[in-house]
Amino acid sequence: MQTENQTKKFHTRDYLLRSYVEAKDPNIHFQTVSPRPGKAEFVTEATDTLYSIIAEYNSNASIPVQDFIEAMKAAKDDMMDLLRSERAGVTR
């Protein structure tokens, strides 16, 4: 049994990939972090479901447009909030 510290994490800076994954499976949630000043990165638990969805993304599988747009807006909002708080000197 893995503890929380042993759980593998998936990291990406691709907000379109994050958007596709979240639109495809709303149960997968990404945390937005800043690995270095001015950069945003998305982190989630690495699972078989996640990798299956990434394979679909890479094969250009269809997805409902409105779901993708809403997920994309959320990803951009998270990035902007992180970068604004970083500029203001607030840690998240």
N, CA, C and O atoms as CSV, one atom per row, in Angstrom:
chain,resi,resn,atom,element,x,y,z
A,1,MET,N,N,0.838,-1.183,0.000
A,1,MET,CA,C,0.000,0.000,0.000
A,1,MET,C,C,0.881,1.245,0.000
A,1,MET,O,O,1.825,1.346,0.784
A,2,GLN,N,N,0.568,2.186,-0.881
A,2,GLN,CA,C,1.358,3.406,-0.967
A,2,GLN,C,C,0.813,4.464,-0.020
A,2,GLN,O,O,-0.399,4.614,0.140
A,3,THR,N,N,1.723,5.187,0.597
A,3,THR,CA,C,1.309,6.330,1.400
A,3,THR,C,C,1.221,7.537,0.492
A,3,THR,O,O,1.602,7.478,-0.676
A,4,GLU,N,N,0.712,8.639,1.038
A,4,GLU,CA,C,0.556,9.846,0.217
A,4,GLU,C,C,1.886,10.305,-0.356
A,4,GLU,O,O,1.937,10.771,-1.494
A,5,ASN,N,N,2.969,10.181,0.417
A,5,ASN,CA,C,4.279,10.606,-0.054
A,5,ASN,C,C,4.820,9.692,-1.152
A,5,ASN,O,O,5.692,10.103,-1.918
A,6,GLN,N,N,4.317,8.459,-1.242
A,6,GLN,CA,C,4.783,7.523,-2.251
A,6,GLN,C,C,3.933,7.557,-3.516
A,6,GLN,O,O,4.291,6.935,-4.516
A,7,THR,N,N,2.818,8.273,-3.487
A,7,THR,CA,C,1.946,8.347,-4.652
A,7,THR,C,C,2.673,9.064,-5.782
A,7,THR,O,O,3.213,10.154,-5.596
A,8,LYS,N,N,2.679,8.446,-6.944
A,8,LYS,CA,C,3.337,9.060,-8.097
A,8,LYS,C,C,2.514,10.228,-8.596
A,8,LYS,O,O,1.284,10.182,-8.605
A,9,LYS,N,N,3.203,11.268,-9.007
A,9,LYS,CA,C,2.557,12.482,-9.501
A,9,LYS,C,C,2.888,12.676,-10.977
A,9,LYS,O,O,3.972,12.323,-11.442
A,10,PHE,N,N,1.940,13.238,-11.690
A,10,PHE,CA,C,2.116,13.583,-13.093
A,10,PHE,C,C,2.224,15.100,-13.165
A,10,PHE,O,O,1.380,15.803,-12.609
A,11,HIS,N,N,3.245,15.614,-13.839
A,11,HIS,CA,C,3.482,17.048,-13.973
A,11,HIS,C,C,3.413,17.440,-15.446
A,11,HIS,O,O,3.921,16.724,-16.309
A,12,THR,N,N,2.785,18.577,-15.727
A,12,THR,CA,C,2.776,19.110,-17.082
A,12,THR,C,C,2.639,20.623,-17.027
A,12,THR,O,O,2.077,21.170,-16.079
A,13,ARG,N,N,3.150,21.285,-18.035
A,13,ARG,CA,C,2.918,22.723,-18.179
A,13,ARG,C,C,1.918,22.996,-19.298
A,13,ARG,O,O,1.619,24.152,-19.595
A,14,ASP,N,N,1.411,21.960,-19.907
A,14,ASP,CA,C,0.479,22.065,-21.031
A,14,ASP,C,C,-0.952,22.258,-20.514
A,14,ASP,O,O,-1.606,21.302,-20.098
A,15,TYR,N,N,-1.425,23.503,-20.547
A,15,TYR,CA,C,-2.772,23.772,-20.032
A,15,TYR,C,C,-3.847,23.173,-20.933
A,15,TYR,O,O,-4.954,22.908,-20.466
A,16,LEU,N,N,-3.553,22.955,-22.198
A,16,LEU,CA,C,-4.532,22.319,-23.086
A,16,LEU,C,C,-4.687,20.835,-22.738
A,16,LEU,O,O,-5.795,20.300,-22.783
A,17,LEU,N,N,-3.590,20.178,-22.395
A,17,LEU,CA,C,-3.660,18.786,-21.943
A,17,LEU,C,C,-4.458,18.706,-20.649
A,17,LEU,O,O,-5.346,17.864,-20.508
A,18,ARG,N,N,-4.137,19.588,-19.705
A,18,ARG,CA,C,-4.897,19.616,-18.448
A,18,ARG,C,C,-6.376,19.812,-18.732
A,18,ARG,O,O,-7.216,19.134,-18.140
A,19,SER,N,N,-6.705,20.731,-19.632
A,19,SER,CA,C,-8.098,21.026,-19.962
A,19,SER,C,C,-8.794,19.809,-20.547
A,19,SER,O,O,-9.927,19.496,-20.181
A,20,TYR,N,N,-8.116,19.126,-21.452
A,20,TYR,CA,C,-8.688,17.930,-22.073
A,20,TYR,C,C,-8.965,16.858,-21.019
A,20,TYR,O,O,-10.039,16.257,-21.001
A,21,VAL,N,N,-7.990,16.627,-20.144
A,21,VAL,CA,C,-8.138,15.589,-19.117
A,21,VAL,C,C,-9.311,15.918,-18.198
A,21,VAL,O,O,-10.140,15.054,-17.913
A,22,GLU,N,N,-9.381,17.163,-17.736
A,22,GLU,CA,C,-10.458,17.538,-16.811
A,22,GLU,C,C,-11.830,17.536,-17.502
A,22,GLU,O,O,-12.842,17.238,-16.867
A,23,ALA,N,N,-11.865,17.863,-18.785
A,23,ALA,CA,C,-13.138,17.822,-19.510
A,23,ALA,C,C,-13.583,16.372,-19.720
A,23,ALA,O,O,-14.775,16.068,-19.679
A,24,LYS,N,N,-12.630,15.501,-19.940
A,24,LYS,CA,C,-12.927,14.090,-20.177
A,24,LYS,C,C,-13.325,13.367,-18.887
A,24,LYS,O,O,-14.214,12.516,-18.899
A,25,ASP,N,N,-12.663,13.710,-17.774
A,25,ASP,CA,C,-12.955,13.067,-16.488
A,25,ASP,C,C,-12.927,14.121,-15.382
A,25,ASP,O,O,-11.854,14.450,-14.876
A,26,PRO,N,N,-14.090,14.653,-14.999
A,26,PRO,CA,C,-14.152,15.694,-13.971
A,26,PRO,C,C,-13.652,15.237,-12.596
A,26,PRO,O,O,-13.485,16.069,-11.704
A,27,ASN,N,N,-13.411,13.943,-12.405
A,27,ASN,CA,C,-12.895,13.446,-11.130
A,27,ASN,C,C,-11.378,13.590,-11.004
A,27,ASN,O,O,-10.819,13.379,-9.928
A,28,ILE,N,N,-10.723,13.946,-12.093
A,28,ILE,CA,C,-9.275,14.179,-12.059
A,28,ILE,C,C,-9.071,15.677,-11.856
A,28,ILE,O,O,-9.529,16.496,-12.654
A,29,HIS,N,N,-8.382,16.015,-10.784
A,29,HIS,CA,C,-8.150,17.425,-10.455
A,29,HIS,C,C,-6.659,17.712,-10.435
A,29,HIS,O,O,-5.867,16.938,-9.896
A,30,PHE,N,N,-6.296,18.823,-11.023
A,30,PHE,CA,C,-4.905,19.256,-11.056
A,30,PHE,C,C,-4.696,20.361,-10.030
A,30,PHE,O,O,-5.575,21.192,-9.801
A,31,GLN,N,N,-3.519,20.355,-9.419
A,31,GLN,CA,C,-3.100,21.446,-8.560
A,31,GLN,C,C,-2.159,22.299,-9.410
A,31,GLN,O,O,-1.317,21.767,-10.133
A,32,THR,N,N,-2.302,23.606,-9.323
A,32,THR,CA,C,-1.439,24.507,-10.059
A,32,THR,C,C,-0.339,24.988,-9.128
A,32,THR,O,O,-0.613,25.557,-8.071
A,33,VAL,N,N,0.902,24.757,-9.521
A,33,VAL,CA,C,2.048,25.132,-8.697
A,33,VAL,C,C,3.024,25.948,-9.536
A,33,VAL,O,O,2.931,25.985,-10.763
A,34,SER,N,N,3.964,26.603,-8.850
A,34,SER,CA,C,4.977,27.391,-9.533
A,34,SER,C,C,6.346,26.786,-9.247
A,34,SER,O,O,6.896,26.993,-8.166
A,35,PRO,N,N,6.910,26.034,-10.209
A,35,PRO,CA,C,8.210,25.400,-9.978
A,35,PRO,C,C,9.346,26.421,-9.901
A,35,PRO,O,O,10.385,26.169,-9.289
A,36,ARG,N,N,9.130,27.578,-10.532
A,36,ARG,CA,C,10.083,28.694,-10.459
A,36,ARG,C,C,9.316,29.964,-10.823
A,36,ARG,O,O,8.259,29.891,-11.449
A,37,PRO,N,N,9.836,31.115,-10.438
A,37,PRO,CA,C,9.100,32.370,-10.665
A,37,PRO,C,C,8.650,32.554,-12.120
A,37,PRO,O,O,9.424,32.379,-13.061
A,38,GLY,N,N,7.387,32.909,-12.266
A,38,GLY,CA,C,6.836,33.194,-13.590
A,38,GLY,C,C,6.383,31.979,-14.377
A,38,GLY,O,O,5.945,32.116,-15.520
A,39,LYS,N,N,6.478,30.804,-13.796
A,39,LYS,CA,C,6.094,29.571,-14.485
A,39,LYS,C,C,4.989,28.865,-13.713
A,39,LYS,O,O,4.997,28.839,-12.483
A,40,ALA,N,N,4.051,28.300,-14.437
A,40,ALA,CA,C,2.976,27.519,-13.821
A,40,ALA,C,C,3.084,26.079,-14.296
A,40,ALA,O,O,3.408,25.812,-15.453
A,41,GLU,N,N,2.810,25.166,-13.391
A,41,GLU,CA,C,2.846,23.741,-13.704
A,41,GLU,C,C,1.629,23.094,-13.063
A,41,GLU,O,O,1.182,23.513,-11.996
A,42,PHE,N,N,1.099,22.074,-13.717
A,42,PHE,CA,C,-0.085,21.377,-13.234
A,42,PHE,C,C,0.326,19.990,-12.764
A,42,PHE,O,O,1.063,19.281,-13.449
A,43,VAL,N,N,-0.162,19.611,-11.583
A,43,VAL,CA,C,0.229,18.343,-10.967
A,43,VAL,C,C,-1.026,17.590,-10.546
A,43,VAL,O,O,-1.954,18.170,-9.982
A,44,THR,N,N,-1.041,16.295,-10.825
A,44,THR,CA,C,-2.123,15.427,-10.379
A,44,THR,C,C,-1.557,14.039,-10.116
A,44,THR,O,O,-0.397,13.757,-10.418
A,45,GLU,N,N,-2.382,13.192,-9.559
A,45,GLU,CA,C,-1.972,11.816,-9.294
A,45,GLU,C,C,-1.837,11.063,-10.618
A,45,GLU,O,O,-2.697,11.163,-11.493
A,46,ALA,N,N,-0.761,10.320,-10.750
A,46,ALA,CA,C,-0.529,9.515,-11.954
A,46,ALA,C,C,-1.310,8.211,-11.828
A,46,ALA,O,O,-1.016,7.384,-10.964
A,47,THR,N,N,-2.305,8.032,-12.695
A,47,THR,CA,C,-3.130,6.829,-12.661
A,47,THR,C,C,-3.251,6.248,-14.063
A,47,THR,O,O,-2.926,6.905,-15.052
A,48,ASP,N,N,-3.717,5.020,-14.135
A,48,ASP,CA,C,-3.955,4.400,-15.441
A,48,ASP,C,C,-5.011,5.169,-16.225
A,48,ASP,O,O,-4.905,5.319,-17.442
A,49,THR,N,N,-6.035,5.657,-15.517
A,49,THR,CA,C,-7.086,6.449,-16.173
A,49,THR,C,C,-6.504,7.698,-16.796
A,49,THR,O,O,-6.831,8.042,-17.932
A,50,LEU,N,N,-5.639,8.382,-16.055
A,50,LEU,CA,C,-4.995,9.594,-16.579
A,50,LEU,C,C,-4.227,9.276,-17.856
A,50,LEU,O,O,-4.373,9.977,-18.857
A,51,TYR,N,N,-3.416,8.232,-17.829
A,51,TYR,CA,C,-2.604,7.894,-19.003
A,51,TYR,C,C,-3.464,7.445,-20.191
A,51,TYR,O,O,-3.096,7.670,-21.343
A,52,SER,N,N,-4.585,6.824,-19.915
A,52,SER,CA,C,-5.512,6.457,-20.979
A,52,SER,C,C,-6.089,7.704,-21.650
A,52,SER,O,O,-6.209,7.761,-22.873
A,53,ILE,N,N,-6.439,8.687,-20.848
A,53,ILE,CA,C,-6.980,9.946,-21.393
A,53,ILE,C,C,-5.903,10.701,-22.165
A,53,ILE,O,O,-6.190,11.298,-23.203
A,54,ILE,N,N,-4.677,10.681,-21.672
A,54,ILE,CA,C,-3.575,11.339,-22.389
A,54,ILE,C,C,-3.363,10.676,-23.745
A,54,ILE,O,O,-3.089,11.362,-24.730
A,55,ALA,N,N,-3.486,9.360,-23.808
A,55,ALA,CA,C,-3.358,8.650,-25.091
A,55,ALA,C,C,-4.452,9.096,-26.054
A,55,ALA,O,O,-4.200,9.264,-27.248
A,56,GLU,N,N,-5.671,9.290,-25.539
A,56,GLU,CA,C,-6.767,9.791,-26.380
A,56,GLU,C,C,-6.449,11.197,-26.889
A,56,GLU,O,O,-6.665,11.500,-28.062
A,57,TYR,N,N,-5.941,12.044,-26.012
A,57,TYR,CA,C,-5.566,13.414,-26.382
A,57,TYR,C,C,-4.530,13.395,-27.510
A,57,TYR,O,O,-4.637,14.147,-28.479
A,58,ASN,N,N,-3.541,12.535,-27.371
A,58,ASN,CA,C,-2.479,12.449,-28.378
A,58,ASN,C,C,-2.950,11.843,-29.687
A,58,ASN,O,O,-2.299,12.017,-30.717
A,59,SER,N,N,-4.086,11.124,-29.664
A,59,SER,CA,C,-4.608,10.545,-30.908
A,59,SER,C,C,-5.711,11.420,-31.513
A,59,SER,O,O,-6.384,11.018,-32.462
A,60,ASN,N,N,-5.888,12.622,-30.949
A,60,ASN,CA,C,-6.853,13.586,-31.476
A,60,ASN,C,C,-8.303,13.098,-31.361
A,60,ASN,O,O,-9.112,13.310,-32.263
A,61,ALA,N,N,-8.615,12.447,-30.246
A,61,ALA,CA,C,-9.980,11.966,-30.016
A,61,ALA,C,C,-10.925,13.145,-29.775
A,61,ALA,O,O,-10.523,14.189,-29.263
A,62,SER,N,N,-12.170,12.954,-30.151
A,62,SER,CA,C,-13.173,14.004,-30.005
A,62,SER,C,C,-13.565,14.200,-28.547
A,62,SER,O,O,-13.479,13.287,-27.726
A,63,ILE,N,N,-14.000,15.428,-28.255
A,63,ILE,CA,C,-14.463,15.786,-26.917
A,63,ILE,C,C,-15.503,16.889,-27.086
A,63,ILE,O,O,-15.394,17.692,-28.013
A,64,PRO,N,N,-16.506,16.949,-26.215
A,64,PRO,CA,C,-17.486,18.040,-26.321
A,64,PRO,C,C,-16.797,19.404,-26.180
A,64,PRO,O,O,-16.076,19.649,-25.213
A,65,VAL,N,N,-17.024,20.261,-27.132
A,65,VAL,CA,C,-16.338,21.552,-27.195
A,65,VAL,C,C,-16.599,22.405,-25.957
A,65,VAL,O,O,-15.661,22.973,-25.398
A,66,GLN,N,N,-17.835,22.504,-25.525
A,66,GLN,CA,C,-18.142,23.366,-24.381
A,66,GLN,C,C,-17.452,22.874,-23.114
A,66,GLN,O,O,-16.985,23.688,-22.317
A,67,ASP,N,N,-17.377,21.566,-22.912
A,67,ASP,CA,C,-16.678,21.018,-21.749
A,67,ASP,C,C,-15.195,21.393,-21.789
A,67,ASP,O,O,-14.609,21.759,-20.770
A,68,PHE,N,N,-14.600,21.298,-22.975
A,68,PHE,CA,C,-13.193,21.642,-23.134
A,68,PHE,C,C,-12.963,23.124,-22.873
A,68,PHE,O,O,-12.006,23.494,-22.193
A,69,ILE,N,N,-13.830,23.970,-23.405
A,69,ILE,CA,C,-13.680,25.422,-23.215
A,69,ILE,C,C,-13.792,25.793,-21.741
A,69,ILE,O,O,-13.005,26.600,-21.245
A,70,GLU,N,N,-14.749,25.220,-21.045
A,70,GLU,CA,C,-14.905,25.516,-19.609
A,70,GLU,C,C,-13.676,25.055,-18.822
A,70,GLU,O,O,-13.214,25.763,-17.927
A,71,ALA,N,N,-13.153,23.889,-19.145
A,71,ALA,CA,C,-11.955,23.395,-18.462
A,71,ALA,C,C,-10.748,24.268,-18.793
A,71,ALA,O,O,-9.899,24.503,-17.934
A,72,MET,N,N,-10.668,24.748,-20.031
A,72,MET,CA,C,-9.575,25.618,-20.445
A,72,MET,C,C,-9.634,26.948,-19.690
A,72,MET,O,O,-8.602,27.458,-19.252
A,73,LYS,N,N,-10.836,27.512,-19.537
A,73,LYS,CA,C,-10.987,28.756,-18.773
A,73,LYS,C,C,-10.539,28.555,-17.326
A,73,LYS,O,O,-9.861,29.415,-16.763
A,74,ALA,N,N,-10.908,27.437,-16.727
A,74,ALA,CA,C,-10.518,27.152,-15.340
A,74,ALA,C,C,-8.999,27.023,-15.217
A,74,ALA,O,O,-8.411,27.525,-14.258
A,75,ALA,N,N,-8.368,26.360,-16.173
A,75,ALA,CA,C,-6.909,26.200,-16.148
A,75,ALA,C,C,-6.224,27.560,-16.263
A,75,ALA,O,O,-5.279,27.841,-15.527
A,76,LYS,N,N,-6.690,28.395,-17.171
A,76,LYS,CA,C,-6.100,29.729,-17.333
A,76,LYS,C,C,-6.322,30.578,-16.089
A,76,LYS,O,O,-5.424,31.308,-15.670
A,77,ASP,N,N,-7.508,30.492,-15.494
A,77,ASP,CA,C,-7.779,31.236,-14.257
A,77,ASP,C,C,-6.822,30.802,-13.149
A,77,ASP,O,O,-6.287,31.642,-12.425
A,78,ASP,N,N,-6.605,29.494,-13.015
A,78,ASP,CA,C,-5.677,28.994,-12.003
A,78,ASP,C,C,-4.261,29.512,-12.244
A,78,ASP,O,O,-3.571,29.901,-11.302
A,79,MET,N,N,-3.826,29.516,-13.512
A,79,MET,CA,C,-2.494,30.020,-13.851
A,79,MET,C,C,-2.373,31.494,-13.489
A,79,MET,O,O,-1.395,31.912,-12.871
A,80,MET,N,N,-3.369,32.273,-13.876
A,80,MET,CA,C,-3.326,33.712,-13.619
A,80,MET,C,C,-3.373,34.008,-12.122
A,80,MET,O,O,-2.657,34.894,-11.654
A,81,ASP,N,N,-4.189,33.297,-11.370
A,81,ASP,CA,C,-4.248,33.482,-9.918
A,81,ASP,C,C,-2.895,33.179,-9.282
A,81,ASP,O,O,-2.433,33.923,-8.417
A,82,LEU,N,N,-2.262,32.098,-9.707
A,82,LEU,CA,C,-0.962,31.724,-9.175
A,82,LEU,C,C,0.072,32.804,-9.480
A,82,LEU,O,O,0.819,33.218,-8.593
A,83,LEU,N,N,0.118,33.257,-10.720
A,83,LEU,CA,C,1.118,34.240,-11.110
A,83,LEU,C,C,0.860,35.598,-10.445
A,83,LEU,O,O,1.806,36.296,-10.080
A,84,ARG,N,N,-0.414,35.974,-10.287
A,84,ARG,CA,C,-0.737,37.222,-9.583
A,84,ARG,C,C,-0.307,37.152,-8.123
A,84,ARG,O,O,0.292,38.095,-7.606
A,85,SER,N,N,-0.608,36.039,-7.458
A,85,SER,CA,C,-0.237,35.906,-6.054
A,85,SER,C,C,1.285,35.861,-5.901
A,85,SER,O,O,1.832,36.348,-4.911
A,86,GLU,N,N,1.950,35.281,-6.876
A,86,GLU,CA,C,3.419,35.245,-6.863
A,86,GLU,C,C,3.977,36.656,-6.944
A,86,GLU,O,O,4.905,37.005,-6.214
A,87,ARG,N,N,3.406,37.475,-7.838
A,87,ARG,CA,C,3.861,38.866,-7.978
A,87,ARG,C,C,3.585,39.674,-6.730
A,87,ARG,O,O,4.337,40.588,-6.392
A,88,ALA,N,N,2.492,39.334,-6.039
A,88,ALA,CA,C,2.118,40.056,-4.820
A,88,ALA,C,C,2.883,39.536,-3.602
A,88,ALA,O,O,2.761,40.094,-2.511
A,89,GLY,N,N,3.668,38.476,-3.780
A,89,GLY,CA,C,4.432,37.920,-2.689
A,89,GLY,C,C,3.655,37.007,-1.769
A,89,GLY,O,O,4.079,36.759,-0.641
A,90,VAL,N,N,2.521,36.501,-2.233
A,90,VAL,CA,C,1.691,35.597,-1.439
A,90,VAL,C,C,2.000,34.172,-1.866
A,90,VAL,O,O,1.970,33.855,-3.055
A,91,THR,N,N,2.299,33.308,-0.893
A,91,THR,CA,C,2.539,31.902,-1.237
A,91,THR,C,C,1.247,31.126,-1.190
A,91,THR,O,O,0.371,31.394,-0.369
A,92,ARG,N,N,1.139,30.151,-2.091
A,92,ARG,CA,C,-0.066,29.312,-2.139
A,92,ARG,C,C,0.260,27.923,-1.723
A,92,ARG,O,O,-0.621,27.064,-1.696
